[in-house]
Amino acid sequence: MTKKGLTIVELLGAIVIFGLLSSLVAIMISFIMSSSNRISEQSNVTNISTNLTAFLEQKYLALSPTNFETCNSSDCIMFELEYAYVVNEANNSIELFTYTPPQTLRIELLDGLLMIDGMNYDLKDFTLDRSSSITYQYQSQTLSVWLELILVGQHDQTYTITWQKQMLVTSIPSS
């Protein structure tokens, strides 16, 4: 006499196979979600980097600095526009205009914040690592400035953003 149905061994075998398949699917879903989070974070830091460098570049070019000063803290620099040549349309001449006080662009790393002209630049979901720095070298009337920002993401992944500028330092010409 043959009975139709499953034996306990067959049933246990099916449960084990189903459990293995379920755990593999769970591992794959976890891996995909983790990868998605990393890709999203990398995309966000790319956007921040692009926007920040464009913002700094726009501020720097709008100022067209002629000089610089260092601030009280070591991670701070101030670009200055002390003079400019302007066209006097009344008599069709070019005249020297002196800014008193000079126009400035101040970039500072202060207590884990990036400050640009006294305003905190929003780094979204990232924190600014304390090893971020502003360094400069002044030699033969040429100033080279390096801004290195180290951002820490939500999963402790670090990203580095660099901005570099080189300028010729000039004094106010005599009239």
Legacy VTK file of the C-alpha trace (Angstrom):
# vtk DataFile Version 3.0
C-alpha trace
ASCII
DATASET POLYDATA
POINTS 175 float
0.000 0.000 0.000
1.424 3.341 -1.056
0.406 6.583 0.515
0.659 9.843 -1.323
2.271 12.704 0.648
5.513 13.956 2.090
7.664 12.298 4.620
9.117 14.251 7.496
12.593 14.093 5.916
11.316 15.554 2.660
9.467 18.291 4.534
12.559 19.175 6.582
14.656 19.215 3.418
12.221 21.613 1.743
12.244 23.903 4.832
16.070 23.961 4.888
16.260 24.806 1.174
13.624 27.528 1.607
15.558 28.941 4.599
18.815 29.016 2.629
17.174 30.754 -0.309
15.505 33.271 2.035
18.818 34.120 3.731
20.558 34.541 0.350
17.806 36.899 -0.795
18.071 38.876 2.478
21.858 39.175 2.060
21.433 40.387 -1.533
18.832 42.984 -0.507
21.094 44.207 2.300
24.042 44.466 -0.103
21.971 46.367 -2.671
20.681 48.826 -0.055
24.191 49.381 1.318
25.525 50.004 -2.190
22.657 52.364 -2.886
23.463 54.372 0.271
27.155 54.603 -0.680
26.313 55.715 -4.221
23.874 58.310 -2.885
26.484 59.650 -0.451
29.121 59.838 -3.201
26.658 61.673 -5.425
25.897 64.144 -2.622
29.570 64.851 -1.958
30.154 65.358 -5.692
27.330 67.905 -5.766
28.674 69.681 -2.683
32.173 69.752 -4.160
30.990 71.128 -7.489
28.773 73.773 -5.881
31.402 74.816 -3.344
34.224 75.203 -5.865
31.916 77.117 -8.246
30.809 79.386 -5.377
34.397 80.077 -4.270
35.494 80.647 -7.859
32.626 83.089 -8.472
33.363 85.026 -5.253
37.097 85.125 -6.042
36.629 86.277 -9.649
34.039 88.893 -8.638
36.532 90.333 -6.149
39.655 90.136 -8.376
41.946 90.534 -5.361
45.186 92.494 -5.408
46.463 91.562 -1.946
45.878 89.224 0.996
46.079 89.073 4.759
46.174 86.244 7.206
43.699 86.196 10.072
44.281 85.613 13.761
43.694 81.866 13.350
45.934 79.634 11.270
43.109 78.253 9.105
41.974 81.573 7.700
42.895 83.782 4.772
41.464 87.042 3.536
41.746 88.114 -0.090
41.643 91.886 -0.552
40.838 94.278 -3.362
42.619 97.523 -2.492
42.320 99.314 -5.816
40.839 99.114 -9.274
41.072 101.052 -12.490
37.740 102.532 -13.550
36.677 104.314 -16.703
35.633 107.920 -16.234
33.180 108.404 -19.072
32.938 112.164 -18.473
36.464 112.777 -19.708
37.211 109.395 -21.384
40.025 108.512 -19.031
40.996 105.589 -16.856
41.405 106.483 -13.210
42.778 104.711 -10.182
40.123 104.072 -7.523
41.292 103.084 -4.028
39.005 101.100 -1.717
39.181 102.247 1.897
38.739 99.858 3.612
39.595 97.204 1.035
36.905 94.858 -0.248
37.484 91.342 1.084
36.777 87.661 0.693
37.409 85.826 3.960
37.658 82.017 4.025
38.004 80.395 7.437
37.797 76.991 9.080
36.320 77.622 12.511
35.224 74.966 15.035
34.379 72.380 12.387
32.620 74.907 10.125
33.539 76.381 6.757
32.970 80.123 7.001
32.926 82.260 3.851
32.613 85.996 4.525
31.332 85.230 8.016
28.570 82.884 6.829
28.549 79.137 7.498
28.651 77.188 4.217
26.130 74.325 4.475
27.811 70.939 3.934
24.458 69.088 4.150
24.763 65.651 5.807
28.559 65.832 6.093
30.761 67.018 8.924
34.013 68.860 8.445
36.965 66.911 9.827
39.371 68.804 12.088
42.272 67.882 9.798
40.873 70.164 7.066
43.222 73.037 6.378
43.958 76.287 4.601
47.612 76.640 3.682
49.423 79.283 1.692
52.840 80.081 0.347
53.990 83.598 -0.505
57.078 83.928 -2.657
58.233 86.582 -5.135
54.915 88.482 -5.033
53.020 85.280 -5.857
50.520 83.857 -3.409
49.490 80.204 -3.648
46.551 79.108 -1.507
45.296 75.565 -0.915
41.988 74.820 0.741
41.673 71.141 1.680
38.351 70.085 3.153
37.944 66.593 4.526
34.276 65.675 4.813
33.034 62.764 6.897
29.876 61.029 5.673
27.170 59.238 7.619
29.025 55.910 7.422
32.393 57.411 8.487
33.588 57.455 4.879
35.917 60.427 4.242
35.984 62.591 1.120
38.488 65.283 0.203
37.639 68.521 -1.597
40.492 70.766 -2.705
40.463 74.305 -4.081
43.645 76.009 -5.174
44.300 79.594 -6.176
47.383 81.435 -7.285
47.530 85.208 -7.563
49.995 88.019 -8.133
50.099 90.341 -5.118
50.335 93.993 -6.107
50.494 97.193 -4.082
48.490 100.326 -4.780
50.192 102.184 -7.658
51.244 105.752 -7.005
48.992 108.286 -8.727
LINES 1 176
175 0 1 2 3 4 5 6 7 8 9 10 11 12 13 14 15 16 17 18 19 20 21 22 23 24 25 26 27 28 29 30 31 32 33 34 35 36 37 38 39 40 41 42 43 44 45 46 47 48 49 50 51 52 53 54 55 56 57 58 59 60 61 62 63 64 65 66 67 68 69 70 71 72 73 74 75 76 77 78 79 80 81 82 83 84 85 86 87 88 89 90 91 92 93 94 95 96 97 98 99 100 101 102 103 104 105 106 107 108 109 110 111 112 113 114 115 116 117 118 119 120 121 122 123 124 125 126 127 128 129 130 131 132 133 134 135 136 137 138 139 140 141 142 143 144 145 146 147 148 149 150 151 152 153 154 155 156 157 158 159 160 161 162 163 164 165 166 167 168 169 170 171 172 173 174
